[in-house]
Amino acid sequence: MWDHAVIEFEKAVQKGWEEDKAFLSLGICHQEEGRFEESARWYRRALEANPRLVPAYNNLGLVLRRLGDYESSLKVLKEGLKIDPGSARLHYNLFLTLQSKGEMEELLSRITTYLQLNPKDTRAREILGDLYLRREEPEKALREFEEILIREPRNQEILTKSGIAHLQAGDEPKAIKRFEQAISRDPKNIIAHLNLGYIYANQGSAEKAIQRFERVLHLSPESVDAHHRLGYIFLERAMWDSSLYHFRRCLELEPTVANHYDSMGELFLKKGEWKEASEWYHKALEIDSMFPNPYFMLATIAKREGREREAKNLFQTFIQLETSLDHPNQEKIEKAKEYLEEMS
């Protein structure tokens, strides 16, 4: 169908039909067929014929984004907005390009502007809510998600995201309510089950947490998060074999993640098998030499075994690495400093 349309529009150009509109139409035909480079060529010709043809700016920006040329896409869309600052379509494609490019700061202002022009666009509002979650601004995220739920009260994805925002804000009861609502709409909602498991585990409700994580594994047997959490729940209960099973599954699924080797080290340390624990901590450091926790644990083992010089070096390395993190474990840093004072 589109190939026939291309032929007809090319004939129209030859007959002297308005070039800008003909070129725009040819660009649309090629775009619909997925021929984006050819489409971009015709949109550019449309703009040469008529530099104020706003739809050509919009469509060219869109196909340039599809081609992965984000810089050119942004430039073209912004040129279009100089001509028509109130174009909702230009604002929409501009924020989508910014999202694809990862320009989060400008993205925030552009989505806000777009929603002023088109406040009923729930997809844009969802993206804005997601952005606030990434910025750890849960109250603002909730404002967007709750606005969507007014229009779409049964939207289980938004119910789930609302639950995550409540959890980020520290309101566990409201988070639980939203996750349960999401599951009532979709019993296979893995994210909602996982988050309920996290909440129950943090509350000390181990049985409820186990139930949720096992439900996740029933739905998705390769969920590393569920295996990891179950491993620690069983570790706290001294159920060594069950803990070992889940930590081993983590290693099978993600053999290059240092944290899983660290978990194995913790398991054997709690069992009192220091040699085995040390081997696992060293394996963790082979994967990631900048991972702080294995240094702390190896230092603790060295201190217990009377290897104070080695323990001091390891504690010092731990402190150096841990303090460089965005969210360092201050309690563990202070503990390391106390141990260093004891050995000085």
C-alpha positions as CSV (number, residue, x, y, z in Angstrom):
1,M,0.0,0.0,0.0
2,W,2.7,2.5,1.0
3,D,4.9,1.7,-2.0
4,H,1.9,2.6,-4.3
5,A,1.5,5.8,-2.3
6,V,5.2,6.7,-2.8
7,I,4.7,6.4,-6.6
8,E,1.7,8.6,-6.6
9,F,3.3,11.3,-4.5
10,E,6.4,11.3,-6.7
11,K,4.1,11.8,-9.7
12,A,2.4,14.7,-7.8
13,V,5.8,16.4,-7.3
14,Q,6.6,16.1,-11.0
15,K,3.2,17.7,-11.8
16,G,4.0,20.7,-9.6
17,W,2.0,19.8,-6.5
18,E,3.1,21.8,-3.4
19,E,6.6,20.4,-2.9
20,D,6.7,20.7,0.9
21,K,3.5,18.7,1.4
22,A,4.5,16.2,-1.2
23,F,7.9,15.7,0.4
24,L,6.3,15.4,3.8
25,S,3.9,12.8,2.5
26,L,6.8,10.8,0.9
27,G,8.6,10.9,4.2
28,I,5.6,9.5,6.0
29,C,5.2,6.7,3.5
30,H,8.8,5.7,3.9
31,Q,8.6,6.0,7.7
32,E,5.5,3.7,7.8
33,E,7.5,1.1,5.9
34,G,10.4,1.4,8.3
35,R,12.8,3.0,5.8
36,F,13.9,5.7,8.3
37,E,17.0,7.0,6.4
38,E,15.0,7.5,3.3
39,S,12.2,9.0,5.3
40,A,14.6,11.5,7.0
41,R,15.9,12.5,3.5
42,W,12.4,13.5,2.4
43,Y,11.6,15.3,5.6
44,R,14.8,17.4,5.1
45,R,13.7,18.2,1.6
46,A,10.3,19.3,2.9
47,L,12.0,21.7,5.3
48,E,14.2,23.0,2.5
49,A,11.0,23.8,0.6
50,N,9.2,25.2,3.7
51,P,11.4,25.9,6.8
52,R,8.3,26.6,8.8
53,L,6.6,23.2,8.2
54,V,6.2,22.0,11.8
55,P,5.1,18.5,11.1
56,A,8.3,17.9,9.2
57,Y,10.4,18.9,12.2
58,N,8.3,16.6,14.4
59,N,8.6,13.6,12.1
60,L,12.2,14.1,11.3
61,G,13.0,14.3,15.0
62,L,11.1,11.1,15.5
63,V,12.9,9.1,12.8
64,L,16.3,10.4,13.9
65,R,15.6,9.1,17.3
66,R,14.6,5.7,15.8
67,L,18.0,5.8,14.0
68,G,19.8,6.5,17.3
69,D,21.0,10.0,16.3
70,Y,19.8,11.6,19.5
71,E,21.8,14.8,19.2
72,S,20.3,15.6,15.7
73,S,16.9,14.6,16.9
74,L,17.0,17.1,19.8
75,K,18.3,19.8,17.6
76,V,15.5,19.3,15.0
77,L,12.7,19.1,17.6
78,K,14.0,22.3,19.3
79,E,14.1,24.1,16.0
80,G,10.4,23.1,15.5
81,L,9.5,24.5,18.9
82,K,11.0,27.9,18.0
83,I,8.3,28.0,15.3
84,D,5.5,26.5,17.4
85,P,6.2,26.5,21.2
86,G,2.8,25.1,22.0
87,S,3.1,22.0,19.9
88,A,2.3,19.1,22.2
89,R,3.7,16.6,19.6
90,L,7.1,18.3,19.5
91,H,7.3,18.4,23.3
92,Y,6.3,14.7,23.4
93,N,8.9,13.6,21.0
94,L,11.5,15.8,22.6
95,F,11.1,14.3,26.0
96,L,11.1,10.8,24.5
97,T,14.4,11.6,22.8
98,L,15.8,12.9,26.1
99,Q,14.7,9.8,27.8
100,S,16.4,7.6,25.2
101,K,19.6,9.7,25.5
102,G,19.5,9.6,29.3
103,E,19.3,13.4,29.8
104,M,17.4,13.2,33.1
105,E,17.5,16.8,34.3
106,E,16.2,18.3,31.1
107,L,13.8,15.4,30.7
108,L,12.1,16.5,34.0
109,S,11.3,20.0,32.8
110,R,10.3,18.9,29.3
111,I,7.8,16.3,30.6
112,T,6.3,18.9,33.0
113,T,5.9,21.3,30.1
114,Y,4.3,18.7,27.9
115,L,1.8,17.7,30.7
116,Q,0.7,21.3,31.0
117,L,-0.3,21.0,27.3
118,N,-1.7,17.5,27.6
119,P,-2.6,16.7,31.2
120,K,-4.5,13.5,30.4
121,D,-1.5,11.7,28.9
122,T,-1.1,8.9,31.5
123,R,2.0,7.4,29.8
124,A,3.9,10.7,30.1
125,R,2.7,11.0,33.7
126,E,3.9,7.5,34.4
127,I,7.4,8.4,33.0
128,L,7.5,11.5,35.2
129,G,6.6,9.4,38.2
130,D,9.3,6.9,37.3
131,L,11.8,9.8,37.1
132,Y,10.8,11.0,40.5
133,L,11.4,7.5,41.9
134,R,14.8,7.4,40.4
135,R,15.5,10.8,42.0
136,E,14.3,9.4,45.3
137,E,11.4,11.9,45.5
138,P,8.6,9.5,46.4
139,E,6.0,12.2,47.4
140,K,6.3,13.7,43.9
141,A,6.1,10.2,42.3
142,L,3.0,9.4,44.3
143,R,1.3,12.6,43.1
144,E,1.8,11.4,39.5
145,F,0.8,7.8,40.1
146,E,-2.3,8.7,42.1
147,E,-3.4,11.1,39.4
148,I,-3.2,8.2,36.9
149,L,-5.2,5.9,39.3
150,I,-8.0,8.4,39.3
151,R,-8.5,7.7,35.6
152,E,-7.3,4.0,35.7
153,P,-8.1,2.6,39.2
154,R,-7.5,-1.0,38.0
155,N,-4.1,-0.4,36.4
156,Q,-2.0,-3.0,38.2
157,E,1.3,-1.6,37.0
158,I,0.6,1.8,38.4
159,L,-0.7,0.3,41.6
160,T,2.6,-1.5,41.9
161,K,4.6,1.7,41.3
162,S,2.5,3.5,43.8
163,G,3.4,0.8,46.3
164,I,7.1,1.2,45.5
165,A,6.7,5.0,46.0
166,H,5.0,4.5,49.4
167,L,7.7,2.0,50.4
168,Q,10.4,4.6,49.4
169,A,8.6,7.1,51.5
170,G,8.7,4.7,54.5
171,D,4.9,4.1,54.6
172,E,4.8,0.3,54.7
173,P,1.1,-0.1,55.5
174,K,0.1,1.9,52.4
175,A,2.7,0.1,50.4
176,I,1.3,-3.3,51.4
177,K,-2.2,-2.1,50.5
178,R,-1.1,-1.1,47.0
179,F,0.9,-4.3,46.4
180,E,-2.1,-6.4,47.5
181,Q,-4.4,-4.4,45.2
182,A,-2.0,-5.0,42.3
183,I,-1.9,-8.7,43.0
184,S,-5.7,-8.9,43.2
185,R,-5.7,-7.5,39.6
186,D,-2.9,-9.8,38.5
187,P,-1.9,-12.7,40.8
188,K,1.2,-13.2,38.7
189,N,2.6,-9.8,39.5
190,I,6.2,-10.7,40.4
191,I,7.3,-7.2,41.4
192,A,4.4,-6.9,43.9
193,H,5.1,-10.3,45.4
194,L,8.8,-9.5,45.7
195,N,8.2,-6.2,47.5
196,L,5.7,-7.7,49.9
197,G,8.4,-10.3,50.7
198,Y,10.9,-7.5,51.3
199,I,8.5,-5.7,53.7
200,Y,7.6,-8.8,55.6
201,A,11.3,-9.8,55.9
202,N,12.2,-6.4,57.2
203,Q,9.3,-6.6,59.7
204,G,10.6,-9.9,61.0
205,S,7.6,-11.8,59.6
206,A,9.7,-14.6,58.2
207,E,6.9,-17.0,57.3
208,K,5.0,-14.4,55.3
209,A,8.2,-13.4,53.6
210,I,9.0,-17.0,52.7
211,Q,5.5,-17.5,51.3
212,R,5.9,-14.4,49.0
213,F,9.4,-15.3,47.8
214,E,8.4,-18.9,47.1
215,R,5.5,-17.6,45.1
216,V,7.9,-15.5,43.1
217,L,10.0,-18.6,42.4
218,H,6.9,-20.5,41.4
219,L,6.2,-17.8,38.8
220,S,9.9,-17.2,37.9
221,P,12.3,-20.0,39.0
222,E,15.3,-17.9,38.0
223,S,14.5,-14.9,40.2
224,V,17.9,-14.1,41.8
225,D,16.3,-11.6,44.2
226,A,14.0,-14.3,45.6
227,H,16.7,-16.9,45.9
228,H,19.0,-14.3,47.6
229,R,16.4,-13.2,50.1
230,L,15.4,-16.8,51.0
231,G,19.0,-17.6,51.4
232,Y,19.3,-15.0,54.1
233,I,16.0,-15.8,55.8
234,F,17.2,-19.5,56.2
235,L,20.6,-18.3,57.2
236,E,19.1,-16.4,60.1
237,R,17.2,-19.5,61.1
238,A,20.4,-21.6,61.0
239,M,18.8,-23.7,58.2
240,W,22.2,-24.2,56.6
241,D,21.2,-26.6,53.8
242,S,18.3,-24.5,52.6
243,S,20.4,-21.3,52.8
244,L,23.2,-23.1,50.8
245,Y,20.7,-24.2,48.2
246,H,19.5,-20.7,47.5
247,F,22.9,-19.0,47.5
248,R,24.2,-21.7,45.1
249,R,21.3,-21.0,42.8
250,C,22.3,-17.3,42.9
251,L,25.8,-18.3,41.8
252,E,24.5,-20.5,39.1
253,L,22.3,-17.7,37.7
254,E,24.9,-14.9,38.2
255,P,28.4,-16.4,38.4
256,T,30.1,-13.0,37.9
257,V,28.4,-11.2,40.8
258,A,30.8,-10.8,43.8
259,N,27.9,-10.3,46.3
260,H,26.9,-13.9,45.8
261,Y,30.3,-15.2,46.8
262,D,30.2,-12.8,49.8
263,S,26.9,-14.4,50.8
264,M,28.5,-17.9,50.7
265,G,31.3,-16.6,52.9
266,E,28.8,-15.3,55.4
267,L,27.0,-18.7,55.5
268,F,30.2,-20.6,56.3
269,L,31.3,-18.0,58.8
270,K,28.1,-18.4,60.7
271,K,28.6,-22.1,60.6
272,G,32.0,-21.6,62.2
273,E,33.9,-22.8,59.1
274,W,36.4,-20.0,58.9
275,K,38.7,-21.5,56.3
276,E,35.8,-22.2,53.9
277,A,34.4,-18.7,54.6
278,S,37.8,-17.1,53.8
279,E,38.0,-18.9,50.5
280,W,34.6,-17.6,49.5
281,Y,35.5,-14.0,50.5
282,H,38.7,-14.2,48.4
283,K,36.6,-15.5,45.5
284,A,34.4,-12.4,45.9
285,L,37.5,-10.2,45.7
286,E,38.7,-12.0,42.6
287,I,35.4,-10.9,40.9
288,D,35.5,-7.3,42.3
289,S,38.5,-6.1,44.2
290,M,36.7,-2.9,45.1
291,F,33.9,-4.6,47.0
292,P,34.3,-3.5,50.6
293,N,32.5,-6.2,52.7
294,P,34.9,-9.1,52.0
295,Y,37.8,-7.0,53.4
296,F,35.9,-6.4,56.6
297,M,35.0,-10.1,57.0
298,L,38.5,-11.3,56.2
299,A,39.9,-8.7,58.6
300,T,37.5,-10.1,61.3
301,I,38.7,-13.6,60.6
302,A,42.4,-12.6,60.7
303,K,41.8,-10.7,64.0
304,R,40.2,-13.8,65.5
305,E,43.2,-16.0,64.4
306,G,45.7,-13.5,65.9
307,R,47.0,-12.2,62.5
308,E,46.8,-8.6,63.7
309,R,49.0,-7.0,61.0
310,E,47.0,-8.6,58.2
311,A,43.8,-7.6,60.0
312,K,44.9,-4.0,60.3
313,N,45.6,-3.7,56.6
314,L,42.3,-5.3,55.7
315,F,40.3,-3.0,58.0
316,Q,42.1,0.0,56.6
317,T,41.3,-1.1,53.1
318,F,37.7,-1.7,54.1
319,I,37.3,1.8,55.6
320,Q,38.9,3.4,52.5
321,L,36.5,1.6,50.1
322,E,33.4,1.9,52.2
323,T,33.7,5.6,52.8
324,S,33.9,6.2,49.0
325,L,30.4,4.7,48.5
326,D,27.3,6.9,48.0
327,H,25.6,5.3,51.0
328,P,28.4,4.0,53.2
329,N,27.6,1.7,56.2
330,Q,28.7,4.0,59.0
331,E,28.0,1.5,61.7
332,K,30.4,-1.0,60.1
333,I,33.0,1.8,59.5
334,E,32.9,2.7,63.2
335,K,33.2,-1.0,64.1
336,A,36.3,-1.3,61.9
337,K,37.8,1.8,63.6
338,E,37.1,0.3,67.0
339,Y,38.9,-2.9,66.1
340,L,41.9,-0.9,64.8
341,E,42.1,1.0,68.1
342,E,42.0,-2.4,70.0
343,M,45.0,-3.6,68.0
344,S,47.0,-0.4,68.2
